[in-house]
Amino acid sequence: MKSRIMGCLMAVLIPVLGFGAAADEAFTLYNAEDASPALRVKNGYKYPVTFIWLTAGSNAANRIEIKEASGAVTTNIVGTAPAAGITNTISEMQLQLNAASNAAGERLITWDWNCALVSDEFATRVLTETNIISAGTWGKAATWDTSAALHWDVYLPGKIAESGGQESRKVIQNWYGLPSGQGNLTLEIFQDGTEKYQETVLLPDYIRADTNGAAAASWTTNHVWNLSKSINWPCPRRVDTLLRATRAGTAAAGGGMGITVAPTE
């Protein structure tokens, strides 16, 4: 949907997403359009790592650039164009991504796969963007383009060693937002990559634009539906939890999704 350059993401990620909240504090996680992570990583090197996705990610020249002590850059190609010989789901990219190394052959990037689904199609559904992850920090390596992926995600990491998330047990109290667009809405919850909940909300493709009940001929194709659910969903220790809302037709600009999270005994 748009090209962006995002630098030093973790400095923004912690206060916005609430991952740094104390174990006994409630917090809110929210993602507007074009903000849900498609790939989340920890940079274990002493210098920045840059993730470059071209042409909305569908490009044989996509790459991971690892800065060296000398100031030079070691480039790792992560091709996702058809000529690269892969069909571009996240699982099919994992060999390339896991193989990224510096000039000395050190593989010090930790990948958090549970912020998305390994079956998600990647190449044409992420933003054209450049993301810089500072040394020793977690951040988004790639971001979903909501209008192409058709879904909004909110992610609560649970494995400190693997994801930098919350080790203590949590409960998701409320699920809210405006996942606007066309077509039915599917709500899903995944824990450690396994689906635990699914619900389809039947919605019209068209609704009247007028509000006075008159039989006007004015219609709109985007249905702004108010997601507001009290779910009290348990999140055990060291379990990664992903919530996803997907429109069947189109995802409209201006939507978003969030959750309210609280500690539990």
Secondary structure, DSSP 8 states (H G I E B T S, - for coil): ---EEEESHHHHHHHHH-TT--TT--EEEEEETT-SEEEEEEE-SSS-EEEEE-GGG--TT-EEEEE-TTS-EEEEE---SGGGT---BHHHHHHHHHT---TT----EEEEGGGS-TTSB-TTTB--EEEEE-TT-EEEEEEB-HHHH-EEEEEE---HHHHS---S-EEEEEEEEE--EES-EEEEEEETTEEEEEEEE---S-EES-SS----S-EES-B---EEEEEEEEE-TT--EEEEEEESSEE-TT-EEEEEEEE--
